[in-house]
Amino acid sequence: MWSIGVAVYFVAVIFRTSLGVAGLDAVDRFHVNASALSTFSILQLLVYAGMQIPVGLLVDRLGTKRVLSIGAVLFTAGQLGFAFSPSYGMALGSRALLGCGDAMTFISVLRLGTRWFPARRGPLVAQLAALAGMAGNLVSTLVLARLLHGLGWTPAFAGSALAGAVVLVLTLLFLEDHPEGHEPQPSPHRGAVYVRRQIAAAWREPGTRLGLWVHFTTQFPAMVFLLLWGLPFLVQAQGLSRATAGELLTLVVLSNMVIGLVYGQLVARHHAARLPLALGTVGATATVWAATLACPGDRAPMWLLVVLCAVLGACGPASMLGFDFARPANPPERQGTASGITNMGGFTASMTMLLAIGVLLDATGDNYTAAFSAVFVLQALGVSQILRLRGQAARRERERLVASRVETVHVPA
């Protein structure tokens, strides 16, 4: 059951990241500049981030199967529309539709994991789900890029849309929300009052807010690199061929997959490792980016670009740690809402950085060093919030753990 949900997420990530290998082609097809190109991804992420809390509420209310099915219909329609878009405006609308469907996938998969696996496996299951998403990114980088340059824009994007139809059929025919006999307690729904209470209760938990800021601070450097600006940076700023740049983007994905398994195992065995791993990833990312941008002549040596891409691979697994702060802070009936709040963090940061890089490139005459320096501003903001909230979240988590032990002791045999 979990694998069906993960398959939907896998396809959604292929569609989400497909623009990352088609950015330069999109410039030629729609005759746009850097700011307009970044608008594709910004709009897609704006819709994605804005949908997170509504999707979390929908998952808590409607269940995984219905939400995943709606998501598959929307992101498949968006990918198909993008394939046949004759104008920039229609292409923008298609990416927005794709972002809407994509927004419904990951929270649903997290919820599916909590229903089909024991709680102690939560960190590893979440990292494995993210791993499947990165495999989708790998398909986009390797397969879709070749189709795009071999067959052309419309056949490549229209052909990839068939994968959306396949996972939709699988979801409708075979997916179940939970094991038989483990139906969750129905949650009362009182319209807007219920929605406000769900959101307010989740937000009051320091663990939810800490999860949001961990996700915010760790995810965006790799997301921005893979989603849009990595290929132009490597080709235009670093003078690499498209083939070599594609190999480096693939390294980011492969590194993500390996590090995701390591982080998942570490956190499952040592819960206290969450914050050191998150802050360590931020520090390593900032250090390698600073070294790359500070190279004389604006050209970094190949070994440093390899290190940069390998370190960026840790950003995705580190962002998953945000859910490991939010999950124990909220009861089962609020998991979807809390996950939605957490998931907003990284995508809000990514959307902001995509816009900032595009604007700075246009303002500085394609000075990638100045444009990518904006990364450090968001990292500093995120780290300050993490340090502010870590004590509150740790105290609240200890209180909840003590309370659960007391309840267990007093339960009659």
N, C-alpha and C positions, 0 to 999 in steps of 0.2 A: 504493500500500500504506500509506504513511504517513498519507494522508488518511482512510483507513478507521479507523485507530487514533485519529486526532484526532477523528473523528466520535463515537466512543464516549466519549472524554473530554468533548467538547462537551455531550453529553446528560447525562453524570454531573454536570457543573457546574450545568446547569439544575436537576436534582433537588436537588443539594446546597444551592443558594442559594434554592430555592423558599420556604423558611420566612422568608427575609428580607423578602419582600413580604406574608407572611401572618401575621406576628407578632401584630399586634393582633387579627386574626381568630381566631388560635389561643387567645388569652386569653379571648375570648368563647365559643368553641366548647367549650373544656375547663375553663373557670372556674378559671384558675390565676393566680398572682402573678408578679412579675418573676423571682424565683429559679427557680420551676418552669418558666417559659418558657425561661430560659437553659439549663435542663437538656436540652431538646431538642437544641440545638446542641452542648452540652458532651458529651453521650453520643455523638452522631454523630462529633465530632472525636476523642473518646477512643478510639473503635473505629478511626477512620482512623489516628490516630497509632500506636496499638498494633499495627496491621497492617503498618506500613511495612517493618520488617525482615523479617518472614515473607514479605511479598509480594516484596521484593527477592530473597530466596532462591528463591522460587517462579519468578520470572521468569528468574533465572540457570539454574534447573534444568529447568523445563517449557517455557519459551519464551513469547513474547508472545501468540500466538493463543489458547492454552488459558487463560491468566490473564485476558485481556480478555473472553473468552467467559463465564467464571465470574463476573467482575465485572458484566457486563451483566445476567446472570440475577438476581444479588443486588440490584443497585440498582433494577432494574425492579420486582421483587417488593416492595422496601421502599417505593417511591413508590406502588404500587398499594395496599399495606396502609395507608399513611398516608391515602389518599383515603377509605377505608371505616372508619377507626378510630372506634369509638363512644366510646372512653374514653381518658383520658390515658395509662394504662399500655400499651394496645395501640399508641397513637401513638408512645410512646417506643421500643417494640420495633421498630416499622417504621423509625424513623429510625436505629436501631442497624444494622439490616439494610442500609439504604441506605448508611450509612457504610462498612460492610464491603465492599460492591461498589465504591463510589467509590474506596476505598483501592487497588484493583487497577488503576486506569486510568492515572494519570499516570506512574508509574515504567515501566509497560509502553510507553507512548508514547515516553518518553525512550530506552528500550532500542531500540525500533523505529527511532528516528532515527539511532542510532549504527550500525545495521545497513544502512540504506539511503542514508546520506549520508556524505561524507568528513568526517574529524575536524575539519578547519578550519571547517566550517560548523556545528559543534556549538552554539556560543552562539546563532547566529541561528535555527537549527532549534528549539532549546529555547524561545526567546522566541516564536516563531511558534506553537508548541504552546500556550504559556500564553495567547497572543492568542486562540486558538480557544476556550480556556476562558472568557476574559472575554466573548467573544461569547455564550457560553451564559449568562453572568450577565446580559448585556444582554437576552436573550430572556426570562429570568426576570423582570427588572425591568419590561419593556415589555409582553410578550405575556401571560405567566402572571398578572401582576397584573390585567390587564383581564379575563381569563377568570374569575379568582377573584371579582371584583366583579360580573361580568356573569352568569355561569352558577352560581356558588356553589362551595362547597368540594369536594364529591365529584366533580362533572363536570370541574372544572378539573384536579384532581390525577390522576384516573383517565384523562382524555384525554391528559395529558402523558406518562403511562406508555407510551403507544403508541410514542413515539419510542425508548424502550428496546428494544422488540421489533424495531423496524426495524434498529437498529445491530447487534443480536445476529445477525440473519439475514445482514447484510452481512459481519460478522466470520467467521461459520461458512462462508460460501460462497466468499469471495474473499481473505481476508487470508493473507499468507505472512510468516513470521518474518524471512526474509532473501532476498536475490537468489539465483537459481540458481547453484550452483557456489561459493557463499561460506558454506557451512555452518561454524559455529563448532566448535572442538575440543570434544568431549564432556568435561565436567568430572566427575572421580571423585566419587562420593557415598558417604560412610561414616557416614551417620546423624548422630547428635548431634555426633560429633567433627568432621565436615565443617562443620556449621552453626556450631559455636563457632569454628572456624578462620577461616571466611569473615568472621564478624562481627569477630573480634579483629584480623584482618589489615587490614580496612577501617578500624576504629577507631584503630589505631596510626598511621595516616597523619594528620599534622597538617592536611592539606588537607581531609580528610573532616570533621574536627571544626570547622575554620574554616567550611566550607560549612554545617554544621549551625547554627552561631551566626549567620552572616549571614542564613540563612533565618529563624531564630528572631526576629531583631531587626527585620527589614524587613517581614515579611509581615503580622503580626498586626493593626496598626492598621486597615488597609483590610479585612482579612478579618472582623474583629469588626463593623466599620461596615456592611459589605454583607450579612453573614450574618444579623445579628439586630438590632443596636442602633442602626443609622443612622436607620431610619424613625422609631422611637419618639423618638430624640433630636431629630430635625428637627421632628416634629409636636408632641410634648408639651413639650419644653424650649425650642424656638425658635419655636413658635407658627405654623408653616407648615401649609398645607393638604397633604393627601396627594398631590395632583397635583404641587405644587411640590417636595415632598420626593422624589417619584419622579423628577422631572427632575434633581435634584441627585445622586441615586444613579446615574442614567444617566450623568451627567458623570464620576463616578468611573470607570465602566467605559470610557467613550470615551477619557478621559485615559490610562488603563492601556493601551489598545490602541495609541495613538499613541506613548507613551513606550516601550512594549515594543519597537517597531520601531527606535527610536533607540538604546536600550541594546544591542539585539542587534547592530546595525551597528557601534557603537563598540567593543564588546568583541571582535567578530570581527576588527577591524582593529588595535585597540590593547589587547592583553591586560592591560597594566598598569592599565587604567582600571577594573578590577573593584572594587578596594577603595575608591578615591575615590568612585565612583558609589554604592556601598552606604552608606558613611558619610555622604555628602552627602544621600542620601535620608532617612536617619534624622534628621539635623540639621534638614532642612527640615520633616519631619513634626512633630518635637517643637516647633519654633518656631511653626508655624501652629496646632497644637493649643493651645499655651500662650496665644497671642493670642486664640483663640476662647473659651477657658474663662475668660479674665481680663476679658472685656468686662463693663462695668457693667450691672446689671439682668438678668444671665443671658441677654441676647438679643444675639446678634452681628449686625452689619449683613449684608445679603445679599451684598455684594461679598466679605466675609471668608469666608462660607460657601462661596461659589463657589471662592475660592482654596483653602480647606481640601479640598474635594472634588477639585479638580484635582491638588493635591499628593498626596492619598491614592492617586491613580491611579498614582503612581510606585512604590508599595509592592510591587505584584505583580511588575513587571519587576525591581526590585532583589532580591527574594527569589530569582529565577531565577539570580542571580549566584552563589548558594551552590553550585549544581550545577557552575558553571564552575571552582570551586575543588576540588570532589570528583572531577570527571571525570578530569583529568590526573593525579591522585594515585593512581589505581587502574587495574589492568590490565582488559582487556575482560571476563574471566570473573568479575570482582568488581563490575562497574558497577551491576548491579541492587541488590546489597547496600549499596553506598556511597550510591546515590541514595535508598534507603529510609531510611538513617540521616540523611541531609541533610534529607529531606522531613519527618522527625519534628519538626524544629526549629520551624518556623512554626506547625504545627498544635498542638504542645504549648503554645506561647505563646498562640495564639488561644483554645484551650480554657481556659487559666488566666485569660485576660482576660475571656472571656464569663462565667465564674463570678464573678470579682471584681466586675464591673460589676453583675450581678444582685443579689449580696449587698449591695453598697454602696447600691444604689438602695433596697432594702427597709429597710436600716439607717438611711438618712438621709432617708427620706420622699421618694423620687424626686428627690434632688439630683444632677442629671447632672454638674455641675461637679466635685463630690467623687468621683463614680463614675469619670468618665473621666480623672481625675488619676492613676489607677493605671497608665495607659499609660506614664508617665515612669519608673516603677519598673522595668518589664521592659526598656525601652529602655536604661536605665543598666546593667542586668545584662548585656545582650547586647553592648553596646559594650565593656565591660570585658573580656569574653572574646575578642572580635574582636581587640582591641589586644594581648592576651596571646599569641594564637596566630599572628598575621600573620607575625612574623619566622621562626618555625619552618617554617611552610608555604612561605614564599618560598625559604628555604634548601633545603628538600627538593625543591621543584620545579626549582630550578636544578641540583641534583645529578642529578636524573633526566634533564633535558635534556642535560647534558654526557655522561652515560652513553650515552644513545641516539645521540648524534653519534659517540662513539667506536666503538660497535658497528657503525654504518653504514660508517665508514671501513674497518673490518677485515673486512667481509663480502666474500668473493671475488667478482670480476666474473663 
